[in-house]
């Protein structure tokens, strides 16, 4: 059996991680999941990590996976009850036909959606609605489509529930739900404002060109999904209240999902069960669990030792900048989920550095497609549904313009928040 400390073990551990990362980008998600699970089994079978260590890792991330499963169901309920159709109608009315106003509203709505319902909801449900709204107004779709993608990453720093990376880092911060949000509020706002200003400059020409306005549907507003909207508001309040009481976020999310499902299950239990099973996306949940095992020999071996030497011992401003940059680079090299699993344990001695990691792995992926799974999902959706599919060159150019200043401003705001909060 091999050890991840030896040269051969290190090479194998990196090779397995590289295989999983490459297949995640190049093949269908179902195939990538099979490869990831098989790779996790191989990591244990080859002795690159011990069975008890792998089991402990899975137990550690199990609550995060359970929370993710519940929120996938919540997002599916929102989609099936017309929440985002209603949002699109509201956004169209508020924009008054102005592309600039539309971009501003999409920024706000995408930021709130990402913070409350998570990154994938913004990509899969909100961005297509924003694109359809832009077409109906005769506006260029590029600014709002890119806004949906960038805000899914940038705006996912506010709450522990906003991104899977946050959930993985949350316990290491030692903060409560409100404590986390209180420290991250200033970086969240600062990053969004800077990103918006850059978007206004970068897409200036697109925001002034108008296409012929498409005929809109009869002026009858869609049904307002009051039940689901009320449940969403109450679920968020429950997150805030239950966490200090020791109730796991996963349990709160599961109860919320069950309550939101209840009316549909009463009307048609068979169809509801089928949709819920599909929404749970067991394959993706297995992929996340497998990734936690696959990263173990990398984190605990020579690679982890090398990266640990790059982590500053202090928690001052320069240390936070260094960690955020390291996290952003790591996210674009190995994707943000493995980067989080690698870096959070190495920075757990300083909660401020853990929060800097959160900024890096959430904002950094805007630099390139490979940075997050959400980016790849957005690319696939836009290529399938849009005649103006995003070009890699444009994505990289926008990322190079937005990520450095956005990340720097966010770290400055985080440093101030940490100093004021005495963290």
C-alpha positions as a printed NumPy array, in Angstrom:
array([[  0.   ,   0.   ,   0.   ],
       [  1.164,   3.5  ,  -0.781],
       [  1.455,   6.608,   1.355],
       [  0.689,  10.1  ,   0.118],
       [  3.92 ,  11.247,   1.806],
       [  6.141,   9.392,  -0.689],
       [  7.007,  10.536,  -4.183],
       [  4.971,   7.83 ,  -5.868],
       [  2.039,   8.444,  -3.548],
       [  2.158,  12.171,  -4.175],
       [  2.256,  11.672,  -7.934],
       [ -0.683,   9.268,  -7.789],
       [ -2.702,  11.571,  -5.53 ],
       [ -2.174,  14.512,  -7.879],
       [ -2.905,  12.338, -10.912],
       [ -6.206,  11.162,  -9.45 ],
       [ -7.243,  14.722,  -8.609],
       [ -6.221,  15.891, -12.091],
       [ -8.24 ,  13.079, -13.678],
       [-11.354,  14.063, -11.749],
       [-10.904,  17.763, -12.47 ],
       [-10.361,  17.22 , -16.21 ],
       [-13.306,  14.855, -16.569],
       [-15.508,  17.308, -14.685],
       [-14.803,  19.859, -17.408],
       [-14.832,  17.627, -20.451],
       [-17.534,  14.986, -19.955],
       [-21.165,  14.847, -18.913],
       [-21.882,  15.247, -15.206],
       [-23.113,  11.673, -14.817],
       [-19.9  ,  10.247, -16.256],
       [-17.825,  12.638, -14.144],
       [-19.639,  11.43 , -11.019],
       [-18.885,   7.782, -11.798],
       [-15.22 ,   8.619, -12.351],
       [-15.074,  10.667,  -9.133],
       [-16.632,   7.912,  -7.016],
       [-14.361,   5.269,  -8.581],
       [-11.362,   7.539,  -7.941],
       [-12.333,   7.966,  -4.283],
       [-12.534,   4.191,  -3.904],
       [ -9.128,   3.866,  -5.609],
       [ -7.589,   6.43 ,  -3.251],
       [ -8.627,   4.31 ,  -0.272],
       [ -7.815,   0.966,  -1.94 ],
       [ -4.304,   2.11 ,  -2.851],
       [ -3.677,   3.243,   0.691],
       [ -3.234,   6.884,  -0.248],
       [ -5.488,   7.602,   2.705],
       [ -6.764,   5.43 ,   5.538],
       [-10.318,   4.147,   5.703],
       [-11.013,   5.795,   9.1  ],
       [ -9.687,   9.125,   7.812],
       [-11.868,   8.912,   4.71 ],
       [-14.873,   7.982,   6.847],
       [-14.228,  10.94 ,   9.154],
       [-14.053,  13.271,   6.168],
       [-17.353,  12.01 ,   4.802],
       [-18.959,  12.388,   8.242],
       [-17.604,  15.938,   8.424],
       [-19.072,  17.024,   5.087],
       [-22.291,  14.962,   5.416],
       [-24.278,  17.845,   7.026],
       [-23.137,  20.112,   4.19 ],
       [-24.281,  17.581,   1.611],
       [-27.613,  17.15 ,   3.407],
       [-28.137,  20.913,   3.422],
       [-27.297,  21.088,  -0.269],
       [-29.836,  18.345,  -1.011],
       [-32.593,  20.21 ,   0.81 ],
       [-31.821,  23.484,  -0.937],
       [-31.84 ,  21.764,  -4.333],
       [-35.412,  20.748,  -3.556],
       [-36.279,  24.284,  -2.428],
       [-34.917,  25.698,  -5.701],
       [-36.906,  23.13 ,  -7.675],
       [-40.101,  24.125,  -5.869],
       [-39.386,  27.758,  -6.727],
       [-38.964,  26.854, -10.384],
       [-42.103,  24.7  , -10.583],
       [-44.317,  27.241,  -8.829],
       [-43.331,  30.08 , -11.164],
       [-41.233,  32.156,  -8.776],
       [-38.74 ,  33.112, -11.454],
       [-41.394,  33.735, -14.098],
       [-42.909,  36.182, -11.634],
       [-39.475,  37.685, -10.93 ],
       [-38.923,  38.172, -14.665],
       [-42.219,  40.029, -14.966],
       [-41.334,  42.28 , -12.033],
       [-37.853,  42.975, -13.398],
       [-39.252,  43.852, -16.816],
       [-41.716,  46.292, -15.299],
       [-39.123,  47.965, -13.085],
       [-36.652,  48.377, -15.953],
       [-39.006,  50.683, -17.931],
       [-37.32 ,  49.532, -21.147],
       [-33.865,  50.83 , -20.159],
       [-30.899,  48.432, -20.675],
       [-28.927,  50.294, -17.992],
       [-31.764,  50.025, -15.506],
       [-32.236,  46.374, -16.431],
       [-28.573,  45.61 , -15.711],
       [-28.803,  47.395, -12.366],
       [-31.928,  45.45 , -11.375],
       [-30.412,  42.136, -12.516],
       [-27.378,  42.866, -10.333],
       [-29.59 ,  43.396,  -7.291],
       [-31.87 ,  40.431,  -7.952],
       [-28.96 ,  38.118,  -8.778],
       [-27.095,  39.202,  -5.649],
       [-30.108,  38.517,  -3.417],
       [-30.953,  35.235,  -5.168],
       [-27.385,  33.996,  -4.825],
       [-27.138,  34.996,  -1.181],
       [-30.447,  33.405,  -0.167],
       [-30.896,  30.458,  -2.555],
       [-27.302,  29.693,  -3.583],
       [-25.137,  30.01 ,  -6.647],
       [-26.679,  27.297,  -8.84 ],
       [-30.161,  28.808,  -8.52 ],
       [-28.894,  32.056, -10.012],
       [-27.235,  30.199, -12.892],
       [-29.978,  27.728, -13.756],
       [-33.145,  29.678, -12.973],
       [-32.513,  33.414, -12.793],
       [-30.029,  33.974, -15.63 ],
       [-32.286,  32.472, -18.347],
       [-35.132,  34.648, -17.064],
       [-32.887,  37.735, -17.257],
       [-31.889,  36.835, -20.822],
       [-35.519,  36.381, -21.881],
       [-36.41 ,  39.716, -20.266],
       [-33.593,  41.482, -22.143],
       [-34.832,  40.038, -25.438],
       [-38.376,  41.141, -24.752],
       [-37.121,  44.668, -24.08 ],
       [-34.971,  44.693, -27.22 ],
       [-31.788,  44.989, -25.137],
       [-28.522,  43.146, -25.723],
       [-28.439,  39.935, -23.716],
       [-24.668,  39.804, -23.111],
       [-24.497,  42.202, -20.125],
       [-27.279,  40.491, -18.146],
       [-26.116,  36.962, -18.988],
       [-22.575,  37.707, -17.815],
       [-24.02 ,  39.509, -14.783],
       [-25.889,  36.358, -13.798],
       [-22.701,  34.312, -14.009],
       [-20.425,  36.792, -12.221],
       [-22.926,  37.574,  -9.467],
       [-23.438,  33.864,  -8.846],
       [-19.79 ,  33.804,  -7.793],
       [-19.173,  37.29 ,  -6.393],
       [-22.426,  37.553,  -4.432],
       [-22.075,  34.116,  -2.839],
       [-19.965,  35.397,   0.058],
       [-22.672,  36.822,   2.322],
       [-24.266,  33.897,   4.171],
       [-23.045,  30.432,   5.12 ],
       [-25.855,  29.038,   2.946],
       [-24.976,  31.033,  -0.165],
       [-22.391,  28.604,  -1.529],
       [-21.187,  25.095,  -0.848],
       [-17.719,  26.559,  -0.272],
       [-19.123,  28.727,   2.541],
       [-20.74 ,  25.742,   4.203],
       [-17.461,  23.845,   4.081],
       [-15.683,  26.794,   5.704],
       [-18.416,  27.9  ,   8.116],
       [-17.566,  25.707,  11.1  ],
       [-13.867,  26.615,  10.853],
       [-14.674,  30.307,  11.355],
       [-16.229,  29.729,  14.787],
       [-18.895,  32.296,  13.924],
       [-22.659,  32.116,  14.259],
       [-24.906,  32.481,  11.198],
       [-25.465,  36.18 ,  11.913],
       [-21.841,  36.633,  12.929],
       [-20.674,  35.283,   9.578],
       [-23.122,  37.509,   7.713],
       [-22.155,  40.535,   9.798],
       [-18.46 ,  40.179,   8.975],
       [-19.057,  39.382,   5.296],
       [-21.675,  42.079,   4.633],
       [-19.153,  44.837,   3.866],
       [-17.028,  42.665,   1.507],
       [-20.243,  41.487,  -0.193],
       [-21.475,  45.023,  -0.866],
       [-18.05 ,  46.345,  -1.859],
       [-17.425,  43.537,  -4.332],
       [-20.845,  43.914,  -5.971],
       [-20.483,  47.688,  -6.336],
       [-17.025,  47.422,  -7.906],
       [-18.2  ,  44.659, -10.233],
       [-21.198,  46.736, -11.299],
       [-19.058,  49.781, -12.112],
       [-16.713,  47.661, -14.22 ],
       [-19.68 ,  46.087, -16.017],
       [-21.103,  49.524, -16.838],
       [-17.788,  50.509, -18.398],
       [-17.043,  47.179, -20.113],
       [-20.517,  46.831, -21.657],
       [-21.06 ,  50.529, -22.372],
       [-21.666,  49.95 , -26.079],
       [-24.04 ,  47.018, -25.498],
       [-26.038,  49.084, -23.03 ],
       [-26.705,  51.823, -25.596],
       [-27.637,  49.645, -28.593],
       [-31.274,  48.645, -28.85 ],
       [-32.807,  45.921, -30.981],
       [-36.425,  45.928, -32.121],
       [-38.628,  45.313, -29.102],
       [-40.225,  41.896, -29.202],
       [-43.963,  41.589, -28.865],
       [-44.724,  40.799, -25.289],
       [-47.407,  38.452, -24.081],
       [-50.814,  39.865, -23.21 ],
       [-50.452,  42.287, -20.347],
       [-51.621,  39.854, -17.702],
       [-49.168,  39.429, -14.849],
       [-48.292,  35.861, -13.905],
       [-49.661,  34.329, -10.754],
       [-47.811,  35.605,  -7.691],
       [-46.501,  32.543,  -5.801],
       [-47.287,  33.971,  -2.367],
       [-47.065,  30.651,  -0.54 ],
       [-43.561,  29.879,  -1.784],
       [-42.323,  33.443,  -1.329],
       [-43.642,  33.442,   2.239],
       [-42.   ,  30.088,   2.904],
       [-38.69 ,  31.371,   1.556],
       [-38.808,  34.365,   3.879],
       [-39.677,  32.179,   6.858],
       [-36.97 ,  29.666,   5.941],
       [-34.35 ,  32.377,   5.953],
       [-35.561,  33.614,   9.337],
       [-35.396,  30.015,  10.553],
       [-31.744,  29.793,   9.483],
       [-30.958,  32.841,  11.581],
       [-32.921,  31.658,  14.63 ],
       [-32.244,  27.91 ,  14.652],
       [-28.46 ,  27.925,  14.217],
       [-27.703,  29.657,  17.574],
       [-30.074,  27.165,  19.218],
       [-27.97 ,  24.276,  17.992],
       [-30.399,  23.112,  15.302],
       [-28.378,  22.03 ,  12.242],
       [-28.889,  24.116,   9.117],
       [-29.519,  20.9  ,   7.184],
       [-32.434,  20.014,   9.46 ],
       [-33.919,  23.493,   9.11 ],
       [-33.575,  23.362,   5.33 ],
       [-35.154,  19.9  ,   5.212],
       [-38.181,  21.074,   7.199],
       [-38.496,  24.127,   4.971],
       [-38.334,  22.005,   1.822],
       [-40.984,  19.641,   3.221],
       [-43.343,  22.506,   4.06 ],
       [-42.915,  24.031,   0.6  ],
       [-43.537,  20.639,  -1.031],
       [-46.667,  19.895,   1.025],
       [-49.31 ,  21.567,  -1.221],
       [-47.919,  19.926,  -4.374],
       [-47.576,  16.556,  -2.67 ],
       [-51.206,  16.767,  -1.534],
       [-52.417,  17.525,  -5.073],
       [-50.269,  14.969,  -6.911],
       [-47.97 ,  12.852,  -4.734],
       [-46.606,  10.71 ,  -7.567],
       [-45.499,  13.593,  -9.778],
       [-44.14 ,  15.495,  -6.768],
       [-42.1  ,  12.487,  -5.647],
       [-40.659,  12.085,  -9.142],
       [-39.695,  15.76 ,  -9.424],
       [-38.226,  15.785,  -5.921],
       [-36.102,  12.713,  -6.604],
       [-34.774,  14.374,  -9.745],
       [-34.14 ,  17.657,  -7.913],
       [-32.102,  15.916,  -5.202],
       [-29.47 ,  15.148,  -7.85 ],
       [-27.966,  12.224,  -5.957],
       [-25.164,  11.992,  -8.509],
       [-23.945,  15.489,  -7.718],
       [-24.146,  14.837,  -3.973],
       [-22.05 ,  11.684,  -4.474],
       [-19.585,  13.737,  -6.513],
       [-19.125,  16.194,  -3.63 ],
       [-18.602,  13.366,  -1.131],
       [-16.092,  11.679,  -3.434],
       [-14.209,  14.932,  -3.875],
       [-13.779,  15.184,  -0.114],
       [-11.998,  11.826,  -0.112],
       [ -9.958,  12.497,  -3.247],
       [ -8.484,  15.702,  -1.848],
       [ -7.302,  13.999,   1.384],
       [ -3.968,  12.583,   0.133],
       [ -3.247,  15.882,  -1.621],
       [ -3.936,  17.891,   1.518],
       [ -2.156,  15.543,   3.891],
       [  0.845,  14.773,   1.687],
       [  3.726,  16.726,   0.21 ],
       [  1.433,  19.075,  -1.748],
       [ -0.428,  20.056,   1.389],
       [  2.853,  20.597,   3.212],
       [  4.08 ,  22.852,   0.408],
       [  0.859,  24.873,   0.369],
       [  0.889,  25.171,   4.165],
       [  4.243,  26.957,   3.94 ],
       [  2.524,  29.589,   1.779],
       [ -0.052,  30.331,   4.491],
       [  0.96 ,  33.345,   6.606],
       [  1.089,  32.901,  10.368],
       [ -0.605,  36.215,  11.143],
       [ -4.021,  37.579,  10.217],
       [ -3.205,  41.152,   9.197],
       [ -4.165,  42.843,   5.954],
       [ -1.242,  41.536,   3.883],
       [ -1.791,  38.011,   5.208],
       [ -5.449,  38.18 ,   4.212],
       [ -4.564,  39.446,   0.739],
       [ -2.014,  36.657,   0.299],
       [ -4.484,  33.955,   1.341],
       [ -7.295,  35.376,  -0.822],
       [ -4.998,  35.473,  -3.862],
       [ -3.76 ,  31.938,  -3.147],
       [ -7.375,  30.761,  -2.876],
       [ -8.348,  32.497,  -6.123],
       [ -5.406,  30.96 ,  -7.989],
       [ -6.113,  27.529,  -6.503],
       [ -9.764,  27.76 ,  -7.557],
       [ -8.732,  28.381, -11.141],
       [ -6.178,  25.566, -11.077],
       [ -8.139,  22.775,  -9.377],
       [-11.685,  24.262,  -9.197],
       [-13.075,  26.038,  -6.146],
       [-14.471,  22.997,  -4.306],
       [-11.134,  21.126,  -4.11 ],
       [ -9.439,  24.447,  -3.342],
       [-11.771,  24.98 ,  -0.378],
       [-11.257,  21.444,   0.902],
       [ -7.502,  21.98 ,   0.627],
       [ -7.164,  25.449,   2.123],
       [ -9.749,  25.642,   4.901],
       [ -8.03 ,  23.079,   7.171],
       [ -4.696,  24.821,   6.551],
       [ -6.092,  28.209,   7.657],
       [ -8.4  ,  27.029,  10.452],
       [ -5.979,  28.421,  13.063],
       [ -7.   ,  31.945,  12.004],
       [-10.739,  32.542,  11.354],
       [ -9.902,  35.755,   9.472],
       [ -7.828,  33.741,   7.01 ],
       [-10.658,  31.248,   6.541],
       [-12.889,  34.156,   5.54 ],
       [-10.184,  35.342,   3.139],
       [-10.246,  31.864,   1.609],
       [-14.007,  32.216,   1.16 ],
       [-13.492,  35.462,  -0.746],
       [-10.807,  33.92 ,  -2.933],
       [-12.665,  30.736,  -3.858],
       [-15.922,  32.621,  -4.504],
       [-14.722,  35.71 ,  -6.386],
       [-11.677,  34.103,  -8.019],
       [-13.689,  31.732, -10.276],
       [-14.879,  34.709, -12.329],
       [-11.42 ,  34.693, -13.874],
       [-11.944,  31.562, -15.998],
       [-14.543,  28.908, -16.811],
       [-12.669,  26.291, -14.856],
       [-12.937,  28.167, -11.548],
       [-16.294,  26.756, -10.471],
       [-18.831,  24.162, -11.539],
       [-21.366,  26.984, -11.817],
       [-19.267,  28.616, -14.553],
       [-19.3  ,  25.431, -16.613],
       [-23.036,  25.065, -16.08 ],
       [-23.585,  28.674, -17.182],
       [-21.476,  28.145, -20.303],
       [-23.47 ,  25.057, -21.239],
       [-26.799,  26.823, -20.703],
       [-25.78 ,  29.845, -22.759],
       [-24.43 ,  27.714, -25.601],
       [-27.644,  25.711, -25.669],
       [-30.17 ,  28.513, -25.343],
       [-28.453,  31.551, -26.837],
       [-27.433,  32.364, -30.406],
       [-24.737,  34.614, -28.926],
       [-22.811,  31.953, -27.014],
       [-20.042,  33.301, -24.765],
       [-16.541,  33.264, -26.204],
       [-13.646,  32.133, -24.01 ],
       [-11.608,  35.179, -24.995],
       [-14.337,  37.569, -23.829],
       [-14.835,  35.626, -20.603],
       [-11.118,  35.734, -19.789],
       [-10.875,  39.423, -20.666],
       [-13.804,  40.373, -18.434],
       [-12.475,  38.148, -15.661],
       [ -9.03 ,  39.743, -15.843],
       [-10.635,  43.172, -15.494],
       [-13.034,  42.325, -12.674],
       [-11.375,  39.778, -10.393],
       [ -8.247,  41.683,  -9.207],
       [ -9.99 ,  44.936,  -8.16 ],
       [-13.095,  43.152,  -6.87 ],
       [-11.067,  40.746,  -4.759],
       [ -8.788,  43.488,  -3.43 ],
       [-11.679,  45.751,  -2.431],
       [-13.464,  42.821,  -0.802],
       [-10.362,  41.944,   1.242],
       [ -9.981,  45.564,   2.342],
       [-13.614,  45.553,   3.489],
       [-13.107,  42.201,   5.223],
       [-10.025,  43.472,   7.012],
       [-11.986,  46.462,   8.303],
       [-14.882,  44.23 ,   9.383],
       [-12.511,  41.863,  11.187],
       [-10.782,  44.744,  12.959],
       [-14.074,  46.293,  14.043],
       [-15.487,  42.926,  15.097],
       [-12.4  ,  41.909,  17.04 ],
       [-12.183,  38.571,  15.241]])
